[in-house]
Amino acid sequence: MHLIRNRIAHHESLINGIPIPDSKDAANRTRRIPPQEYFPAFLRLAGMIGRNLKDFIMRNSTVLIFLVTRQYPQILSELAAG
């Protein structure tokens, strides 16, 4: 959550994932947490803060549309379970 908070606070994009500092892949690119992994965690946290907050985000966020159109259908089953 700290990495997400920093990206949002600095108005940086979350679409291509959240970079993990000091972590490289085999091609020496910075590893990233993809949206389909961090968004369910974000919603769980919002639900812990307040059910109304999670509901508000679900009603007003365009992230689900983005994830579905980017071919991340597994997000739907994770959100349904959580």
N, C-alpha and C positions, 0 to 999 in steps of 0.2 A: 504494500500500500504506500510505503514511503516513496518508492520510485514513481508511482502514478501521481502522487501529490506534487512532487517536484515538477513533473512534466506539465501538469495543469497550471501550477502556479507561475510557470514561465511561459505559458501560452504556446506550448510545443505540441505538435501533432501526436496523436495516439494511434492513428490509423495503421501505421506500419509496425506497430509493436512498441514496447517499452525497452529501450536499451539497458542491458545489464552491465554496469561498470566493471571493467577489468575481466571480462569474459569474452573469449574469442572462439569462433568455430574453426573447422579444419582449413577454411579458406582465409583465415585471419580477419574475418568480419566480426564486428561486435554482435554478440548473441542478443536476441530480443525475445521478450515475452509477447506472444501474439494476442490480438484482441479476443479471440475465442477462448483464451485461457484466463485473461485478467477480468473480463467483463462479468462473468458469473461470480467471481470473488468480490468484485466491487458491489454487485447487487446484494450479496450475502451480508457484507459489511453495512450497507445502507439499511437493510432489514434489521440488523442488530441495533442500529442507531434509532430507527423508528419505522414501524410498518408503513406509516403514511409516506415517509421519504421514499421507500422502495417502490410503493405504488405510484407515486408522482413520477419517479424516474421511468418506470415501465410505460406510463401513459404518454410521456413527453419526449422520450429519447428516440433518436433516429438510429441508434447503434444497432438495434436488432435488424432493421431493414438493411443496413450496411453489411452486417455479418451474413445474412441470408443471401444477398446478392453477390457477395464475395465467396459464396459457396462454403459457408461454415454452418451447415445444417445441424451439426452436433450441439451447437449452442442452444437450440430449442429444447432438446431433451434434458440438458443440464439445468436450464432455467425452470423447466416444468418440475424437475425433481427437487429444486431448492426453494 
